[in-house]
Amino acid sequence: MIQTLEWTDSGVRFIDQTKLPSEETYVNCRTCEQVADAIRNMVVRGAPAIGVAAAMGIALGIKNAKAETVAEFKPEFDRCCELVRKTRPTAVNLFWAIRRMQEKFESLRIRPLTQVKKALIEEAQRMHAEDIAANQAMGRLGATLMPASGGVLTHCNAGALATCGYGTALGVIRAAVEEGKKIHVYADETRPFLQGARLTAWELMKDGIPTTVISDNMAGAVMKQGRIGAVVVGADRIAANGDVANKIGTYSVAVLAKEHDIPFYVAAPFSTIDLETPDGSKIPIEQRNPKEITHFAGKAITPEGVQVENPAFDVTPSKYVTAIVTERGIARAPYVESLAKLARADQNVAIEK
Ligand code: MRU
């Protein structure tokens, strides 16, 4: 399995996603600051991977602590949480992971610092294992929705590289292929950061899953030609009413899918569902550096000084979403009810050894 990120004795090791597919190199982060930079600079990206990276960054903060008591360490703990909190605003998994580390810290405050250190490092590692288990569980559920054969379109990278392993949308595809379904993936290239062309294509080719990269503006034509039986994408945040924030361009794909009567599925762990956000209009959308649009491989491709917009995500209204696949079950409209029901469902997913 691809090791997107891993806790090691010498720090947190990330596969450098800014360099793929031309170079498979790794970055070792030894401090909370370095992990925050890795998230901000997209060395690690994808909502679930960002969440676990944040938890591991906080764990590094406590591992490196010079303080002698938990009370003395608390300001440093808060600083680490703040540092990772400010990296990227849309993926709710980041805030979910920080809150989980904070709750663990609070529950252990009366214990000696050595015990708190150990427990927080273990908590971050547990989140890593749970993420893979959740992906495998949602893969098994989502595979039942995939066509027996033919094209499945995906946007961005919601694969092993966006998670701790196996993937969400690509996990569904992987599980379907493991069950014998003959799927051919159409991967939108995903301007401007090219997560589809660079990352989805790379990891699916590694697994021998037939893949064709198309430019984003080909999706409609490929659908019209009858080559797509289903769309499956990941999510950065799903509001209580089922509106889905995901990589910019997802909304266009969803509208096209509806026009062509193609089911549009979203696969995401429950940590991506934000029941505190009532609908998609309240989801903060990250604006990224205009250079991602104006430059290609370091070279300017637009006239100097032109105005540019670069929102990293868009929101797909729930009316376009056929179903949301989570590790706890499959939700369908009306999502206010089905997501609330999943929130009450069993939270435990068995971790496979
Ligand atoms: O900007 P990115 O690459 O972090 O955006 C990633 C996506 O939009 C993914 O589709 C989403 O995080 C789901 S990953 C399982």
Residues whose N, C-alpha, C, O or C-beta is under 5 A from the ligand:
A	BS01	MRU	R45 G46 A47 P48 H155 C156 N157 A158 G159 A162 T168 Q195 G234 A235 D236 N246 K247
